[in-house]
Amino acid sequence: MLKITSKNVTRRRVHQRIRKKVLGTSERPRLNVYRSLNNIYVQVIDDLQGVTLVSANSAEGKNGTGGNLAAAKTVGKTIAERAKAKGIEQVVFDRGGYIYHGRVKALADAAREAGLKF
């Protein structure tokens, strides 16, 4: 019998597999990405203490749609600036089970250009 699973169920399974290997520490926290249809959300997380250090999303400066490449680049730049203001230079990238392509890649590239190292 064919078992049908949604894309989100598959993504969550992949994300659980990634999370077994990726751990954010206070020296090198985890940069987590969540991509919805209309927005993109990013958090810098210290997993050892269970604390979100910095966050940013495309819904903050709602100038139109947040579900495009331009919004992802803006969020990447914003998260890098906020992290650097808190003294965070290096992070571990957690793509959240999404393919490293499109908005996720644009966000990561913009964060790197703004000074985050991963």
N, C-alpha and C positions, 0 to 999 in steps of 0.2 A: 504494500500500500504506500502510495506517495504521500510524504509528509510535507505540507506547505508551511514555510515560515516567512514572516515579513522581513523586510530589510532591517528594521529596527531591532528585531530579535537577534538576527545575525550580527548586527553591529555591536549589540550588548555582549554577545558571546566573545567576539573578537576583543572588545575592550577589557573584559575580565581576563583574557589571556595576556593582554599587554600589561595589565595592572599587577600580575604575578611577578613581572620582571622589573617594572618601573616603580621606584620609590622616591619620594621627595623628602629630603632632609633639610635641616635649617641652613646648612652651607649651600646646598644645591636643591632648591624646592622644585616641585613638579608644575609645569605649565600645562594645564588641562584645557581642552577645547570642547565646546558643545555647539553644534551647528543645527539650528532649527530652520524651518522653511523661510521665515522672515527675518531672522536675526542670527548673530553669532556671539557666543559668550566665552570669555576666557577667565581663568582663575590661576593664581600662583598659590600653591598649597604646600604646607609643611605637613607631611603625612605622619611623622613621628609624634607631633603634638596635636595633630588633627585640627589645624587652624588654616583658614584662608588668609593669606597675607595681603594680597592685592587682587582686585578684579576689575574687569572692564567688559562692556558689551556694546553692540551697535544700536541698542534701543535707547541709550542715554541721550544721544544727540540726534533725535529723530528728524532728519532732514528729508525724509522720503523712505525708500526701502532700505533695510539693513541686510538684505539677503543677496548682496552682490559683491564683486571683487573689491570695489572701491571702499565699501564699508569694512570689509575684512582687513584691508590694508590700514585703514584708520584705527581700527581696534588693535591691530598688532603694534602700531606705533604708540598708541596710548598705554597699552599694558607695559611696554618696555620703559616708557618714561616714568610710569608710576612705580615700577619695580626698582628702577635705578634710584628714584627718590627715597625708597626704603632701604637702599644699600644692597640690593640683589643684583649681582652681575651675571651669575651662571644659573641656568635652570636645566631640568630634564624635560624634554618635550613629550607630551602625552596626547596623541592625536585623537583619542577618544573612540577608537574603533573605526574612524572614517578613513577613507583612502587619502593618501597624501597627494592631493590634487585640487585644483580650483581654489575655493575660498580658504581651505585649511593651509594649503601651500602659500597662498598670498599673505595670510596672517603670519605664518612662520617667517617668511622672507622679510616682511616689514618689521617684525620684532628684531630680527638679526641686524637689519640695517640701522635700527634705532639704538643698537648697542648691547642687546642681550646675547649671551653666548650659549649655544647648545648645538 
